[in-house]
């Protein structure tokens, strides 16, 4: 756990110009490779095979004699396009880590660590000026926020379960803006640097309803809600004039223009809500739908609104296992997954909403004589557009996860 904390707090897992705005590129809690392979549907997924922190009420499905462990890695390749340029970037990170276990027959718990938001970009914009000569504006940022959650769920009766996650959000992200003159060494450059540190608790809640339809068919309905939070943050702000400091070169500080260390404030994280529905046949197939919404218009940082818009997304996905108990053919016991998602992000730039969509596919590879699986998924998608002087990102996301299922709580009858 300590190694996971250290690794997660140090990594930057993206390279996206759009992560410059708000609190960076938000990360869904449905990062598990199984969910990723089904378009990210999670609000009504309830299973004893892995931990689903998107809806804490789902923990009630854990086997009362089992212990679950999930971990996953993510890698991505992105092609960035404008009307005149194309670049390629790639990243790889530890994506999630979680544990699930029973406390009593009706009370089940989970803990884990996930990304919350990520910041990573490096953009240079050229300008022309007849009086001062050509100059460039360079924007760069890195870091992000992570979340450690402790969740609990309770069975109210055989149909209803409720749950809640207490999540500690922590981390830091920094950004710099540099104005420099590429054709002259006589002008001093101006650099503004901001570093933000955050650490506070957020709370989200879940509800699930299950209806047995007979003949191993099950209908599950889910709902989630996350309350508005004032996230405590500290910010260091520095503006200085320098020579150098371009393309990794040594900078020579001439003067400090503004320096405000450890200014305390808050990020107002608005409430969010989501619903989902799943119909499934036990150990055979599953199909589900999700819809989520968050009121980002009311987001503020240090009392200042960031001109964000409300975000929403929909997702549809499913999985199929030809023969879960087959002993004659391994590929009959493999689970095949596919899904689709569409999202309006909280960004609207140059009058254009920044939308994202993705199509995903996945495999669940069972290990012999166990309920442990190796899960693989791939997603193809697009963010943004080249219209209105914006950037389009065409991405491929790979996720590999392991879900360990062990029986830890069986009492011995014989020595």
N, C-alpha and C positions, 0 to 999 in steps of 0.2 A: 504493500500500500504506500509506504514512504517513497519507494522508487517511482511509483506511478504519479504521486503528487509532484515530485521534483521534475519529472519528465514533462508532465502536462503543463506546468507553469512556465517552462522554458521554451516551448516550441511555438513556431508560427507555421500554420498548416495551409496557408493560401497565398496567392499572389493575385489580387483583384483590385483594380482601381476603385470599384464600388465600395470596398471596405473602408474607404476614407470617411464615409458619412455615418452619422448616428453613432452607434457603439460598435460598428464593424459589421461583418457578415454574420448574421444570426445562425446558430446551429440548432437543428431540431433535436428533441430528445429521442426521436425514433431513428437513432444511428445504428442500432443493432443490424448486423448483416442480413438477418432474416427479414426484418422489416424493410430494410433498404432495397432488397430484391423484389418487394411488392409495392413499390411506389411510395414507401414511407407510411402506409396505413398503420395506425397504432391505437387509436382511441377506443376501439372495441376488441382489441386482441387480448385474449386472456388464455394463458397456457401454463403448463407445469414444466415446460422445456427450457425457458429462458426468462430473463428479467425484462419487463417492459415498463420503464419509468415514465413513459408518456401519460399513462393513466395509472395512478397508484392503487386504484381498486383492483387492478389485474393481479396483484400479488396473492389474492385469495385463492387463485387457481393452483398455487404451489402444492405439491404432494406433501402431506404431513410428515413423511419419513425421508424427505429428500433434502439435498443441499445443491444449489446451483451456482455455477461460476461462469461468467461471460467476459470475454475480452476480444478486442478487434483492432485491426490496423486499416488505415485508409490511404490510398494513393490516388493522385489525380494528374491529368494532363489537360492543359487548357490552351486553346488557340485564341489569341486576342486580335480582333480585326477592327480597323477603321476603314473609311473609304479609300485610304491611300497606303496603309501599313498593315503588316501582320507580324506577330511575335508569338513565341511558344514558351510556356512555362510548365513546371511540374513540381509536385510536393508529395511528401509522405509523412504520416504522423500516427502516433498511438491515438485511437479514436474513442474507445470506451473501455470501462472496467466496472463490473458489478457482481454482487453476491446476492443470493436469495435463499431464505430459510424459514421454516416454521417456528413460531414461538409457542403457540397453543393450537388446538384444533381449529379454532375460529380466527386466530390472529397470526398473520404472516408479515414478515419484514424483508426489506432489501436495503442495501447500501451500494454506493458506486460513485464514480467520477466520470464526468462528461465535459466536452467543450460547451461553452455558452455563446461566445462570439469570438471571431477571429479578425485580426487586422494584419494586412500584408500588401503593400503596394509600393511602386516606385515609378513615377511618371514625370516626364519633362515636357513642358509646353513652350515652344519658341514664340517670340514676339518681335515685331519690327517697330523701330522708332527712329524717325529722321533726325531728331535732336541729340539723343544720347547714344544712338547706335543700337544694333540688335541686342536683345537680352533674352534670357530663359528663366522660367519659373520651374523649379524642381520640387516635387512633393513626394515624401516618403513616409512610411509608417510600418510598425510591426508590433506584435504582441497579441493580446486578447484576454478574455475572461474565461474562467473555468468554473464548474459547479460540482460540488460534492453533496450528494443527497442521502438522506436517511428517510425511508418510507415505511409506512405501516398500512395494512388493510385489515378489514374486519368483515366477516360474514354476518349480515343481519338475519337472513334466512337462506333457504336453498336457491333463491332467485336473485336476491339483492346483495351487493357488497359495496362498501365505501372505503376510501383511502385518502391519505394525505402524504405529501413529501415536504420535509423541511430541508431546504437547500441553502448551502453556504456558497455564495458567489465571491470569487476572489481573482486577482490577477492585475495586470497592468498593460497598458498600451501607450505607445509614444508616436508622435508625428513631428515632422520638420517641414518647413517651407523655406526654400532658398531662392533668392533672386540674384543672378550672376550674369556677367557680361562675357560671353565666350570669345569675343574678338578683341578684348582689351584687358590688359593687366593693370591699368591705371585706376580703374574704378574699384571701390570696395564693395564686397558682396554683403547682402543683408540676410540673416538667418533667424527664423522664429522657430522655437522648439517647445513642444508641450508634452509632458508626461503625466498620465492619469493613473492613479492607483485606486482600486475599488475592493471593498470587502464588506459584505453584509448578508443578511438572510432574506430569502424569498420563500413564499408558500404557495403550493398549488394542491388542488383537490380533485378527486375523481369519483365517479359513480358508475356502476355496471349492473345491468339487468340481463339475466340469462333465462331463456325459455326452451325447455326440452320439447322438441317437435315430434319425438318418437322415431324409431328405426335409426338411431344414432345421429339424427339431425339436430342441430342446435342453432338457435338464434341468439345473438348477443348484441345489446345496445350499450353504448358508452357515452359519457359526457365528462368533460374536464373544464376546470376553471382555475386561473391564476390571478391572484389579487394584485391591485396596484401597490407598488413598492417605491419608497424613497431610498435609493441605494447610496449609502455614504461613500464619498470619494474624496481624494486629495489630488491637487493638481499643481505641478511646477510649470511656470511659464517664463520663458527666457527669449529676449530679442537682443541680438548682438550684430555688430558689423565686423566682417572678417575679410582677410585675403585667403584665397584657396578654399578648401573644403568641398571641392567639386570632384566627382568621380572617385571618391575615396582618398583624395590627396590631403595632405596635412593642412589644417587651417591655422591661421595666425589671427588671434583675436585683437581687434583694434579698440573696441569700446563696447561696454554693456549698455544697451539702450533701456531695457526694461527687465527686471527680475522680480518675480513673485513666487517665493517658495512655499510649498505645503499649504496652499489655499484650500480651505475646507468647503465642501458643497455637497450637492446630491444630484443623482441622475434619477429622474422620475420615470420608472418603468411602468407603462400603462397595463391595464388588465387585459387578459386574453381568455378566449373560450373556444371550445371545440366539441363536435359530436362525431359519432361513428356508428356503423352497423356492420355486422359480420354474420353470414350464414355459412355453416360448415357441416360436413359429414365427418365424424370422428375418424382420424388416422387415414383420411382419403383425400378430401379437398376442402378448400376454403376460399371465399370471395368476400371482399369488404370494401367499404367506402368511408372516407374521412372528409370533414370540412372544418377549417379553423379560421379564426379572426382575431386581430389584435388592434387596439385603438392607439396607434402610434402618432396620431395628430396631437395628442396631449403629452408627448415626450418633451422633456426639458433637461438641459444640462447646465448646472449652475444658474438656474432661473431663466435660461434663454431657450426659446423654442428653436428646433433645428429644421423646420419646414418639412417634416416627414409626413407621410400619408398613412392611412390605415392599411394594414396588410391583411391578406387572406390567401388561403390555398385550399385546393381540393385534391384528393388522391383516390385512385381506384386500383386495386390489386388483388392477387390471389396466389394460391399454391395448389399443387396436385402431387400426390404420391400414388403411383400405380398399384403397389401391393406392399403395405407396411410390414407384413409378417412373412414375406417371401423368403424361402431358404434356398431357392434354386437359381435366382438371378439377382445380383447386387443392384443393378440399375433399376430394378423394380422397386427397390426400397429407397432410392434417391428421391428427394423432393424437388420439384421443378417450380420456379416462381417467376412472376412477371407483374409489372405494374406501371402506372402512369401518374404523373402529378403536374399540376399547373399552379403557379403562385404569382400574385401581385406583391412584390416586395414593398418595404416602406419608403422606397426612393422614388422621387419624381424630379428629373433633371432636364433642364431646358424645355419644360412643359411636357415631357414624355415620361409616363410611368415606366419603371424598370421591371419587366416581367421575366419569369423564368419557367421553363418546363423541362421535364425529363422523362425518359422511358427506361425502365430498368428490367434486368433479368437476373435470376439467381439459381443456385443449386444448394441443396442441403445434403451433405455426404455423411451418412451414418458410419460410425466405427463399429466393427464386428462385436456382437454380444454385449452391447451397451446402448444407452440412450444418448450418448455423447455424439455430437455432430461437428463437422467442419463445414462452415457456411461461406459461400462465395457469392458475390454479386457485382454487377457492372451496371452503370447508368450512363446513358448518352443524353446530353441536354444542351440548352442554350440559355444565356442570360443577356438581356439588353438588346440593343439594336445599333446598327451603324448610322441610322438616320439622326438628324438634329445634332450632328457633330459628336455623337456618343460612341461608345466602344461595345462591340458584341463579343461575348465570351462563349465559345463552343467547347464544352468540357466532356471528358470521360472520367468517371469516378469508379475506382475499384475498392471493394471492401472485402477483407478476409477476417472471419471471426471463428471463435471456438466456443461452444456451449457445453460445459461439463455437467453431467447429471450423475450425482452419487447418492447412495442411501447411507446416511450417517446416523440415523436415529432409531435403528432397529435394535430392540433388546434381545440379547442372547438367551436362548432357551436351554442350550447345552454348552458346557465347557469342553 
